[in-house]
Amino acid sequence: MRIFLNFKVNTLFIIACAAVPVSAHEFWLEPKSFVVSPNSPVAADIRIGQRYNGYAYPYLQHEAVTFHERDDKGLRDVMAVTGDKPAYSGSLVDTGMRWIGFESDAYDLTFSNQEKIIGYLETEGLEWVIDWYKSEGISPDLMTETYYRHAKTLVSVEGAQEPSWVSEPLKHRLELVPSAGFTDCSSEPEFQLLWEGQPIQDLLVRRLTKDESEIDQHRTDRDGRVQFAPKSGTFLINA
């Protein structure tokens, strides 16, 4: 499973969460602009790719479990229809921020290349899967993966103050929840990784910077928390 977080300097940011197949294709939501002028339109693409480089994907209703937005007025469904591209269109009023969140239905994928699947699991910090197969005496040949995609992105009006609900979960099955103050890019951003609403320990969380090869990575502690050093740029964080 993957969780993604993208930042741009001066509180321009994305957060996205996704569970992905062995092909290691990321799935995220990306606004056309992270910060907009008051009463401006907001549009966000569903994107699929690798290392925060990918192509826009249309909204498909049959693949979506939830597609919603959260702001000062609360949580509500996004009124999208199959084929919308960008997947999300809306507007922001004079002040404030807004989450846009997406959860997909299940996908099944069967793999026949044992070397590739083991390499993928090791890269993603999922060695326990390999250990489980060994302990059960089962060959990973023709391993079938069931995966789900979860994504969220945050957009803001220029100069908006971070509201308290930004640090509250959207109740996705797998979710990266930021601690208060994370929109201040001079601070050390901290996040809590939740699985079905509960903190999950010892999962690998990686921060990738767009158009750079450097990767920062840490494992979640007993409370599911992970912290990164301050850094400017655009980021992809996954777990």
Secondary structure, DSSP 8 states (H G I E B T S, - for coil): -EEEEEEETTTEEEEEEE---TT--EEEEEES-SEE-TTEEEEEEEEEEETTEEEEE---GGGEEEEEEEETTEEEE----TT-SSSEEEEE-SS-EEEEEEEE--EEEE---HHHHHHHHHHTT-HHHHHHHHHHT---TT-EEEE--EEEEEEEETT----GGGGS----SEEEEE-TTTT-TTS--EEEEEETTEE--S-EEEEEETT---EEEEE--TTSEEE-----S-EEEE-
